[in-house]
Amino acid sequence: MSFSRPTLVRTLAAACAVLVATLSPTMGPGHAAPSRSDLEDARSRLMQLERDFELVVERYNVVHEHLTTLQARIAASELEVRQIEQRMRVRRDAAVELATELYKGGRTIALEGVLAADSLADLDQRVSYLETSTAVQSQVFERLAIDRTVLDKKIEELDRQRAQALSAQRVVDDLRTRIEAKVADQADEVESLRAQIEEAERREAAAARRAAAAASTPSAPTLTISSYPHPAPAPNGGAQAAVDAALSQVGKPYQWGAAGPNSYDCSGLTMWAWAHGGVSLPHSSAAQYSATSRVSQGDLAPGDLLFFGSPIHHVAMYIGNGQMVEAPYSGASVRVTSASRSDFVGAGRP
């Protein structure tokens, strides 16, 4: 059997590529590459660490969100108390003035004035004035009493809000301590697992590129980075603004409890991005799930939110073509990755 020179060259190149792809995983600097089973174990372990960590972070975000709401209510209640107290001061001054007039014989003087009327018409006018004056005095004292009741209730409410805020602050402080301990305890293992996975993914991508290049004909295009899927157009301006905002943060570090502009956790990124699309979302994956409309996987559009875990503890933004942008876990950065995850629980549209 004989081969033409171009055919022979292509055949040898393909054979070499397959040989290199086969041998290269074991040709690392002093150690063998992990097996497929090892790689899956590493991914599974990393997902477990991520789940344990994000469940605590999710709890922190929920309580912190509640604390923020309580603080806003306290500020509003304190303003109401100040307004009621100011109104009471004005009415109290008026009541003191009326009491002083009554003490000085104001009612006697008014009665003498009625008796001194020159005519029936004059008498009728003076009696009407006396009745009006008495009604005004009664209103002043009644309104002052009402204000006192309202103020007492508002102060009781304010005291309850402050007690709730103090309790929530204690929970937040405790969760912060637990999270920081987890970060310290798991940092080395997470970094090791992440490095193993990234190295394996680089080897797989390199092998795929070599095989594709060897199998291609001179007229066939070579696989390049530009050949990979890109974000699809969003269905409306708000969603497009959210997608653009999220993608603009790729490469920024994950930081639990953060919502930009320099670092993010998962719900912090989606909250920050959708704020640019004109939608306000809470800083919590589970709360964002509740705040959005359900979308089936077949109807996903760029800008939709993808939720993971049971209970929900992770959220990312779908950008089309089977991809999502996310703030993944401590030690990593905001990235674009496959939207396919085994713990997917649903999607939502803000």
LUMRO-438873 format. One record per residue (C-alpha): residue number from 0; residue in three letters; chain; y, z, x negated. Coordinates in pm, 1 decimal. Layout:
# LUMRO-438873
REC,NUM,ALA,A,Y,Z,X
...
This chain:
# LUMRO-438873
REC,0,MET,A,0.0,0.0,0.0
REC,1,SER,A,345.3,-88.4,-138.1
REC,2,PHE,A,697.1,30.2,-53.9
REC,3,SER,A,1032.5,-134.7,-90.2
REC,4,ARG,A,1268.3,48.7,-323.4
REC,5,PRO,A,1503.3,181.1,-45.8
REC,6,THR,A,1203.6,303.7,156.9
REC,7,LEU,A,1054.4,474.6,-148.3
REC,8,VAL,A,1382.7,650.4,-227.1
REC,9,ARG,A,1416.6,782.1,125.4
REC,10,THR,A,1054.7,898.1,132.7
REC,11,LEU,A,1087.4,1088.4,-195.6
REC,12,ALA,A,1415.6,1243.8,-84.3
REC,13,ALA,A,1259.4,1367.0,237.6
REC,14,ALA,A,962.2,1510.4,49.4
REC,15,CYS,A,1188.9,1692.2,-194.8
REC,16,ALA,A,1398.2,1833.4,88.5
REC,17,VAL,A,1091.1,1968.4,266.2
REC,18,LEU,A,963.7,2121.1,-60.7
REC,19,VAL,A,1299.2,2286.8,-132.4
REC,20,ALA,A,1324.4,2414.2,223.6
REC,21,THR,A,977.5,2559.8,192.0
REC,22,LEU,A,1029.1,2724.0,-143.9
REC,23,SER,A,1394.3,2829.9,-131.5
REC,24,PRO,A,1346.1,3134.8,96.7
REC,25,THR,A,1132.5,3289.8,-174.5
REC,26,MET,A,1363.3,3189.6,-455.7
REC,27,GLY,A,1624.4,3457.9,-410.0
REC,28,PRO,A,1784.3,3647.7,-693.7
REC,29,GLY,A,1498.1,3880.2,-775.6
REC,30,HIS,A,1355.1,3932.1,-424.7
REC,31,ALA,A,1183.9,3743.9,-144.7
REC,32,ALA,A,1365.5,3654.0,174.9
REC,33,PRO,A,1262.5,3847.2,487.2
REC,34,SER,A,994.9,3695.1,706.9
REC,35,ARG,A,1063.9,3578.1,1060.4
REC,36,SER,A,910.6,3904.2,1186.2
REC,37,ASP,A,1133.4,4106.1,951.8
REC,38,LEU,A,1436.4,3913.4,1072.6
REC,39,GLU,A,1356.0,3978.8,1439.0
REC,40,ASP,A,1299.1,4347.1,1360.2
REC,41,ALA,A,1637.5,4361.8,1187.0
REC,42,ARG,A,1809.7,4197.8,1483.6
REC,43,SER,A,1635.0,4432.9,1725.4
REC,44,ARG,A,1730.3,4739.2,1520.5
REC,45,LEU,A,2090.8,4625.8,1490.6
REC,46,MET,A,2109.3,4569.7,1867.0
REC,47,GLN,A,1969.5,4919.8,1924.8
REC,48,LEU,A,2227.0,5076.1,1693.2
REC,49,GLU,A,2498.2,4869.9,1861.0
REC,50,ARG,A,2381.8,4983.3,2206.5
REC,51,ASP,A,2374.8,5352.4,2111.4
REC,52,PHE,A,2717.2,5326.4,1953.2
REC,53,GLU,A,2880.4,5124.3,2230.8
REC,54,LEU,A,2751.2,5356.0,2503.1
REC,55,VAL,A,2949.6,5638.2,2343.9
REC,56,VAL,A,3250.9,5411.7,2290.1
REC,57,GLU,A,3228.1,5296.4,2652.9
REC,58,ARG,A,3230.3,5658.8,2768.3
REC,59,TYR,A,3529.4,5724.8,2543.6
REC,60,ASN,A,3719.0,5425.9,2688.2
REC,61,VAL,A,3645.6,5533.2,3046.8
REC,62,VAL,A,3763.7,5891.2,2988.9
REC,63,HIS,A,4063.4,5775.3,2785.9
REC,64,GLU,A,4157.9,5534.2,3066.1
REC,65,HIS,A,4132.9,5822.4,3314.0
REC,66,LEU,A,4345.7,6040.6,3087.0
REC,67,THR,A,4611.1,5768.9,3064.1
REC,68,THR,A,4617.5,5743.6,3444.8
REC,69,LEU,A,4648.5,6121.3,3476.8
REC,70,GLN,A,4934.9,6127.0,3228.3
REC,71,ALA,A,5117.0,5860.8,3430.3
REC,72,ARG,A,5063.9,6063.0,3749.7
REC,73,ILE,A,5188.7,6377.7,3578.2
REC,74,ALA,A,5504.5,6196.6,3467.8
REC,75,ALA,A,5560.7,6072.1,3825.4
REC,76,SER,A,5497.4,6419.0,3969.5
REC,77,GLU,A,5736.1,6580.3,3721.0
REC,78,LEU,A,6004.2,6329.9,3824.3
REC,79,GLU,A,5946.0,6411.6,4192.4
REC,80,VAL,A,5972.7,6783.7,4119.2
REC,81,ARG,A,6304.2,6731.7,3938.2
REC,82,GLN,A,6437.4,6523.2,4228.9
REC,83,ILE,A,6334.8,6784.5,4487.0
REC,84,GLU,A,6489.0,7062.6,4277.8
REC,85,GLN,A,6813.8,6865.9,4248.4
REC,86,ARG,A,6821.1,6806.5,4625.3
REC,87,MET,A,6750.9,7173.9,4685.7
REC,88,ARG,A,7039.3,7276.6,4458.9
REC,89,VAL,A,7279.0,7065.3,4664.6
REC,90,ARG,A,7148.3,7203.5,4994.3
REC,91,ARG,A,7139.7,7558.1,4858.3
REC,92,ASP,A,7509.2,7528.7,4765.7
REC,93,ALA,A,7581.8,7405.0,5118.3
REC,94,ALA,A,7381.1,7692.9,5267.8
REC,95,VAL,A,7568.5,7948.2,5055.5
REC,96,GLU,A,7898.2,7799.7,5166.6
REC,97,LEU,A,7795.9,7818.3,5533.8
REC,98,ALA,A,7671.0,8174.3,5493.2
REC,99,THR,A,8001.7,8271.0,5331.4
REC,100,GLU,A,8195.6,8121.5,5620.8
REC,101,LEU,A,7978.3,8304.9,5873.2
REC,102,TYR,A,8024.6,8629.6,5681.3
REC,103,LYS,A,8400.0,8586.3,5693.2
REC,104,GLY,A,8387.4,8557.1,6071.1
REC,105,GLY,A,8361.0,8184.1,6101.6
REC,106,ARG,A,8177.3,8199.4,6434.2
REC,107,THR,A,8426.5,8452.0,6580.2
REC,108,ILE,A,8716.9,8235.6,6473.5
REC,109,ALA,A,8549.2,7932.8,6625.3
REC,110,LEU,A,8491.2,8122.5,6953.7
REC,111,GLU,A,8855.4,8233.6,6966.9
REC,112,GLY,A,8954.6,7873.5,6915.8
REC,113,VAL,A,8749.3,7770.7,7219.2
REC,114,LEU,A,8905.3,8042.1,7435.3
REC,115,ALA,A,9252.0,7928.4,7328.0
REC,116,ALA,A,9206.2,7580.1,7471.0
REC,117,ASP,A,9507.1,7447.4,7665.4
REC,118,SER,A,9313.7,7227.7,7907.9
REC,119,LEU,A,8964.3,7141.9,8026.7
REC,120,ALA,A,8963.7,6836.1,7803.9
REC,121,ASP,A,9068.1,7043.5,7503.8
REC,122,LEU,A,8803.5,7304.7,7593.7
REC,123,ASP,A,8530.0,7041.4,7617.5
REC,124,GLN,A,8626.3,6898.8,7276.3
REC,125,ARG,A,8627.6,7242.3,7109.2
REC,126,VAL,A,8288.8,7339.4,7259.6
REC,127,SER,A,8138.7,7008.9,7136.8
REC,128,TYR,A,8274.4,7076.9,6787.0
REC,129,LEU,A,8124.6,7429.3,6789.0
REC,130,GLU,A,7784.2,7297.2,6900.5
REC,131,THR,A,7792.7,7025.8,6633.5
REC,132,SER,A,7887.2,7277.0,6364.2
REC,133,THR,A,7600.6,7505.6,6466.3
REC,134,ALA,A,7354.3,7213.9,6462.3
REC,135,VAL,A,7469.0,7111.2,6116.6
REC,136,GLN,A,7424.3,7466.6,5990.4
REC,137,SER,A,7075.8,7480.2,6139.4
REC,138,GLN,A,6981.3,7146.6,5977.1
REC,139,VAL,A,7096.2,7264.4,5635.1
REC,140,PHE,A,6875.2,7573.7,5646.5
REC,141,GLU,A,6578.9,7386.7,5799.1
REC,142,ARG,A,6590.6,7112.4,5536.7
REC,143,LEU,A,6615.4,7369.5,5259.6
REC,144,ALA,A,6301.9,7541.0,5392.8
REC,145,ILE,A,6118.5,7207.1,5414.3
REC,146,ASP,A,6217.3,7121.9,5057.2
REC,147,ARG,A,6080.5,7455.6,4941.6
REC,148,THR,A,5744.2,7383.9,5108.7
REC,149,VAL,A,5727.6,7032.9,4963.2
REC,150,LEU,A,5822.3,7162.9,4617.7
REC,151,ASP,A,5551.9,7431.3,4627.2
REC,152,LYS,A,5284.6,7174.2,4717.5
REC,153,LYS,A,5406.1,6931.4,4451.9
REC,154,ILE,A,5396.9,7205.0,4185.3
REC,155,GLU,A,5039.7,7294.3,4288.8
REC,156,GLU,A,4943.2,6925.7,4258.6
REC,157,LEU,A,5111.9,6903.9,3920.1
REC,158,ASP,A,4920.9,7208.9,3797.6
REC,159,ARG,A,4590.5,7047.9,3907.7
REC,160,GLN,A,4680.5,6723.2,3731.1
REC,161,ARG,A,4765.2,6908.0,3412.0
REC,162,ALA,A,4434.6,7096.7,3424.1
REC,163,GLN,A,4244.7,6769.4,3474.3
REC,164,ALA,A,4434.2,6608.1,3187.7
REC,165,LEU,A,4356.0,6902.3,2960.3
REC,166,SER,A,3984.1,6873.6,3046.9
REC,167,ALA,A,3988.3,6495.5,2989.7
REC,168,GLN,A,4165.8,6543.0,2657.0
REC,169,ARG,A,3892.8,6781.1,2542.9
REC,170,VAL,A,3624.7,6525.7,2637.0
REC,171,VAL,A,3815.4,6251.3,2453.0
REC,172,ASP,A,3842.7,6468.4,2142.1
REC,173,ASP,A,3470.5,6551.0,2154.9
REC,174,LEU,A,3374.3,6183.3,2198.2
REC,175,ARG,A,3604.2,6084.1,1912.9
REC,176,THR,A,3424.7,6331.0,1686.6
REC,177,ARG,A,3083.6,6197.4,1794.2
REC,178,ILE,A,3187.4,5835.6,1740.6
REC,179,GLU,A,3328.9,5903.0,1396.3
REC,180,ALA,A,3005.2,6082.2,1304.0
REC,181,LYS,A,2800.8,5783.3,1424.2
REC,182,VAL,A,3017.2,5545.0,1222.9
REC,183,ALA,A,2963.8,5753.2,910.1
REC,184,ASP,A,2589.0,5800.1,966.6
REC,185,GLN,A,2510.1,5438.5,1054.1
REC,186,ALA,A,2751.5,5248.3,830.8
REC,187,ASP,A,2506.7,5182.7,546.1
REC,188,GLU,A,2219.1,5081.7,773.3
REC,189,VAL,A,2438.5,4854.7,986.0
REC,190,GLU,A,2578.0,4685.1,676.9
REC,191,SER,A,2229.8,4633.5,531.3
REC,192,LEU,A,2095.6,4487.7,857.8
REC,193,ARG,A,2400.0,4266.7,900.9
REC,194,ALA,A,2366.9,4134.2,544.9
REC,195,GLN,A,1994.7,4055.3,597.4
REC,196,ILE,A,2062.3,3870.1,920.8
REC,197,GLU,A,2356.9,3672.9,783.2
REC,198,GLU,A,2161.5,3573.9,471.5
REC,199,ALA,A,1865.8,3456.1,681.8
REC,200,GLU,A,2097.1,3260.5,911.2
REC,201,ARG,A,2263.2,3094.3,609.9
REC,202,ARG,A,1921.6,2996.1,470.7
REC,203,GLU,A,1813.5,2854.0,806.3
REC,204,ALA,A,2135.7,2656.3,844.8
REC,205,ALA,A,2108.9,2521.7,488.8
REC,206,ALA,A,1746.4,2418.0,543.6
REC,207,ALA,A,1840.2,2244.2,869.4
REC,208,ARG,A,2123.0,2055.8,699.3
REC,209,ARG,A,1893.7,1944.4,412.9
REC,210,ALA,A,1621.6,1829.2,650.5
REC,211,ALA,A,1874.8,1641.0,866.2
REC,212,ALA,A,2031.3,1476.7,561.4
REC,213,ALA,A,1690.8,1369.9,422.4
REC,214,ALA,A,1574.1,1227.2,754.1
REC,215,SER,A,1894.3,1035.7,827.1
REC,216,THR,A,1935.3,662.0,757.3
REC,217,PRO,A,2240.6,534.0,565.6
REC,218,SER,A,2406.6,444.2,895.3
REC,219,ALA,A,2338.2,779.5,1063.8
REC,220,PRO,A,2612.2,1047.3,1059.1
REC,221,THR,A,2560.4,1354.4,841.5
REC,222,LEU,A,2566.0,1689.5,1023.2
REC,223,THR,A,2888.0,1875.2,945.9
REC,224,ILE,A,3072.9,2175.1,1077.2
REC,225,SER,A,3273.9,1946.1,1305.0
REC,226,SER,A,2947.1,1845.2,1475.4
REC,227,TYR,A,2896.7,2192.0,1625.2
REC,228,PRO,A,3010.7,2264.8,1984.9
REC,229,HIS,A,3377.3,2344.9,2035.5
REC,230,PRO,A,3544.4,2543.7,2313.6
REC,231,ALA,A,3563.7,2349.7,2639.6
REC,232,PRO,A,3885.4,2316.7,2844.2
REC,233,ALA,A,3945.8,2611.0,3077.3
REC,234,PRO,A,3976.8,2549.6,3453.6
REC,235,ASN,A,4337.5,2672.9,3479.2
REC,236,GLY,A,4636.1,2773.1,3269.2
REC,237,GLY,A,4569.9,3147.1,3287.4
REC,238,ALA,A,4211.4,3113.7,3168.7
REC,239,GLN,A,4317.2,2872.1,2892.9
REC,240,ALA,A,4581.4,3117.5,2772.5
REC,241,ALA,A,4317.3,3394.8,2766.7
REC,242,VAL,A,4069.7,3179.2,2571.7
REC,243,ASP,A,4336.9,3069.9,2322.3
REC,244,ALA,A,4448.1,3430.2,2275.0
REC,245,ALA,A,4091.9,3551.8,2212.5
REC,246,LEU,A,4015.9,3272.4,1966.6
REC,247,SER,A,4339.8,3341.7,1778.4
REC,248,GLN,A,4197.9,3684.5,1687.0
REC,249,VAL,A,3876.2,3557.3,1525.6
REC,250,GLY,A,3831.8,3728.4,1189.4
REC,251,LYS,A,4014.9,4049.2,1281.9
REC,252,PRO,A,3808.9,4367.3,1239.7
REC,253,TYR,A,3618.4,4555.1,1507.0
REC,254,GLN,A,3758.7,4903.7,1562.5
REC,255,TRP,A,3630.9,5127.6,1841.3
REC,256,GLY,A,3895.8,5221.3,2094.7
REC,257,ALA,A,4134.0,4949.7,1967.4
REC,258,ALA,A,4302.6,4686.7,2185.4
REC,259,GLY,A,4504.8,4487.8,1932.5
REC,260,PRO,A,4694.8,4340.6,1786.1
REC,261,ASN,A,4530.7,4415.5,1449.2
REC,262,SER,A,4181.4,4526.8,1555.3
REC,263,TYR,A,3967.1,4544.0,1868.9
REC,264,ASP,A,3659.4,4678.4,2034.3
REC,265,CYS,A,3477.0,4454.4,2283.2
REC,266,SER,A,3668.7,4543.5,2601.2
REC,267,GLY,A,3991.0,4581.8,2403.4
REC,268,LEU,A,3967.9,4215.2,2299.4
REC,269,THR,A,3903.3,4083.0,2650.5
REC,270,MET,A,4175.0,4307.3,2795.4
REC,271,TRP,A,4426.4,4190.5,2534.2
REC,272,ALA,A,4331.4,3824.3,2574.2
REC,273,TRP,A,4348.5,3820.8,2953.8
REC,274,ALA,A,4686.5,3996.7,2945.2
REC,275,HIS,A,4806.6,3669.7,2790.2
REC,276,GLY,A,4656.6,3494.2,3092.7
REC,277,GLY,A,4857.5,3711.9,3331.9
REC,278,VAL,A,4574.8,3946.3,3435.7
REC,279,SER,A,4566.7,4321.1,3373.5
REC,280,LEU,A,4219.6,4459.3,3299.6
REC,281,PRO,A,4105.3,4816.8,3226.6
REC,282,HIS,A,3989.4,4910.5,2877.4
REC,283,SER,A,3621.9,4949.5,2964.8
REC,284,SER,A,3333.6,4703.5,2987.7
REC,285,ALA,A,3192.6,4858.7,3305.5
REC,286,ALA,A,3537.8,4882.7,3464.3
REC,287,GLN,A,3606.0,4516.9,3381.0
REC,288,TYR,A,3277.1,4427.5,3550.1
REC,289,SER,A,3395.8,4608.8,3864.7
REC,290,ALA,A,3741.0,4448.8,3843.4
REC,291,THR,A,3614.7,4087.2,3831.1
REC,292,SER,A,3446.8,3851.1,4077.4
REC,293,ARG,A,3080.8,3769.0,4019.5
REC,294,VAL,A,2997.4,3426.9,3874.3
REC,295,SER,A,2650.6,3274.0,3840.2
REC,296,GLN,A,2538.3,3147.0,3500.0
REC,297,GLY,A,2533.5,2793.8,3637.0
REC,298,ASP,A,2902.7,2816.1,3729.7
REC,299,LEU,A,3036.5,2970.8,3408.3
REC,300,ALA,A,3376.4,2842.5,3293.6
REC,301,PRO,A,3582.9,2920.5,2983.0
REC,302,GLY,A,3762.5,3250.2,3028.3
REC,303,ASP,A,3484.8,3413.2,3230.2
REC,304,LEU,A,3361.9,3748.0,3101.8
REC,305,LEU,A,2999.5,3808.0,3005.0
REC,306,PHE,A,2855.7,4157.5,3040.7
REC,307,PHE,A,2560.8,4303.9,2853.4
REC,308,GLY,A,2344.8,4616.0,2856.4
REC,309,SER,A,2217.6,4857.1,3119.1
REC,310,PRO,A,2429.4,5054.4,3169.5
REC,311,ILE,A,2692.9,4795.3,3081.2
REC,312,HIS,A,2834.1,4865.0,2735.7
REC,313,HIS,A,2941.0,4525.9,2595.3
REC,314,VAL,A,3165.8,4242.5,2713.3
REC,315,ALA,A,3256.9,3906.3,2562.6
REC,316,MET,A,3449.8,3597.5,2675.2
REC,317,TYR,A,3273.7,3270.9,2751.3
REC,318,ILE,A,3445.4,2970.5,2588.5
REC,319,GLY,A,3214.4,2690.7,2699.8
REC,320,ASN,A,2929.9,2494.5,2542.3
REC,321,GLY,A,2704.4,2799.1,2536.7
REC,322,GLN,A,2941.9,2998.8,2315.6
REC,323,MET,A,3138.3,3320.2,2349.8
REC,324,VAL,A,3401.2,3506.6,2151.1
REC,325,GLU,A,3346.9,3878.7,2099.9
REC,326,ALA,A,3435.3,4188.7,1902.2
REC,327,PRO,A,3073.7,4274.8,1813.3
REC,328,TYR,A,3027.8,4610.8,1640.5
REC,329,SER,A,3158.6,4842.8,1371.1
REC,330,GLY,A,3170.4,4673.0,1032.5
REC,331,ALA,A,3196.5,4321.6,1178.8
REC,332,SER,A,3489.7,4106.1,1288.7
REC,333,VAL,A,3587.8,3913.3,1600.3
REC,334,ARG,A,3369.0,3603.6,1602.4
REC,335,VAL,A,3242.7,3304.4,1797.7
REC,336,THR,A,2867.5,3316.9,1859.4
REC,337,SER,A,2595.7,3206.8,2099.7
REC,338,ALA,A,2638.1,3336.1,2454.0
REC,339,SER,A,2261.7,3384.1,2482.5
REC,340,ARG,A,2154.5,3749.9,2470.5
REC,341,SER,A,1845.0,3913.4,2613.5
REC,342,ASP,A,2044.9,4201.2,2765.3
REC,343,PHE,A,2281.8,3982.6,2972.9
REC,344,VAL,A,2345.4,4144.1,3313.6
REC,345,GLY,A,2614.3,3930.3,3474.5
REC,346,ALA,A,2941.6,3741.7,3449.9
REC,347,GLY,A,3281.9,3802.9,3601.6
REC,348,ARG,A,3595.1,3597.0,3661.4
REC,349,PRO,A,3931.2,3779.6,3635.5
